[in-house]
Amino acid sequence: MRSIVVLSALALSLAASAAASGTTSLRIRVWPEGQGGRLTTWTLRCDPVGGTHPRAARACRVLASLENPFAPVPPTMACTQIYGGPQVALVTGTFRGRRVWARFKRSDGCQIARWERVGALLGAAGG
């Protein structure tokens, strides 16, 4: 009986540890007119949802639906040479327990698509 109690406590401890390591806590900085202009900053936590992001629940849902939302555009990717605007964003913190440092811009077709994939995270200030 004692071993069942010990095993149960160990299982709960491991579950709590796994949940804590899978946390999402981000700082989102968006420059709608480019880095020389006005800056908007939010925080976002998921599971439970929190922070200062104006649409935190939606941003967390979008992030949860993406396998790797902060992956850069592969260097060998052929991208259309269209300009999407001066907007720049920087996302730092942790996503699913892993460190994040991701810069977003709208300088070509690939970067625009990457921006739009996480558009809910970048919010209305993202353009």
N, C-alpha and C positions, 0 to 999 in steps of 0.2 A: 504494500500500500504506500509506504514511504517513497519507494522508487517512482511510483506513478505521480506523486505530488512533485517530486524533484524534476521529472521529465516534463511535466506540464508547465512548471515554472520556467524551465529552460526553453521550451517551445515558445512560450509567450515572450520571453526575453529576446529570442532570435527574431520573432515576427516584428516586435517593436523596433529592433535595430534595423531590420530591412526596410521598414516603413520610413524610419528617420533618414536612412541613406538615400531614399528615393524622392526626397523632397524637391520642390521647385520654389525657388526664391530668387526673383530677378529684379534688376534695376534697369529701366528702359529710359534712354535719353533720345529725344527726337529733335532734330533741327529742321523745321519745315521749309526754311528758305536757304538751307545750307549751313555749314558749321560757323560761318561768320554772323549768322542771324540769331533770332530768338531761340531759346532752348526750353523744351518741355520735358520734365522728368517725372516718372511714376515708379512705384514699386508694385510687384505682383507676387503673390504667394498662391499656390494651388494645393488643394487637399490638406487642410481646408482653404477655401478661397479667401483672399484678403489682400491688403495693400491699398495703395492710392489710385491704382488704375481705374479709369471711369467705367470700364466694362469688363471688370475682372473675371466674372463667371464665363463670359463669352470667350475671352482671351485664353482662359484655362481649358475650355472645351476644344478650341482650335489646336492648342498645343498638344493636348492629349490625343488628338486624331492624327498627328504627324509623327512619323518614325524618327526623323532627325531634322527638326525645323531649323537648326542653326548651322547645318552643313554649308560650307562655301561652295561656290560654283567651281566645278573641276577645271583646272587650268587648260585642259585640252578641249573644252567645250567650245563649239562654234556658236557665237552669239550675234544676233542682229544688231547692227549699229544704229540703234534709235535711242534718243535721249528722253528719259522719262521725267526729268526735273531735278532740281538741286537738293531734294530731301536727303538727309543722312540720318541714320539711327545707330545707336550702340546699345547692345544688350549684354549685361554682365551678371554674374551670380551663379546659381546652380539650377540645373534642369535634370530632374530624375536622379538627383544626387551627384551629378557630374558638373564640373566647372564649365562655365560658358563665357566666352568673349567673342561676340559676333558683331561685325559691322555690316550695315545694310546701306545701299545707295541705289540710285535709279539711273545709272550711267549707260546701260545697254539692255538689250532684251532679256538676257539671262538674269541680270541683277533686278530688273523690274519684276520678273516672274518670281524670283526669290522673295522680294519685298511683299508682293501680293499674297504669297503663300501664308505669311505670318501677319497679314494686314490687321487682323483683330488685335494682335499684340501691340502693334505700332500705333493704333488708335487714330482718332480723327486728325491729330496733328501730323500724321504721316502723309496726308495729301490724298 
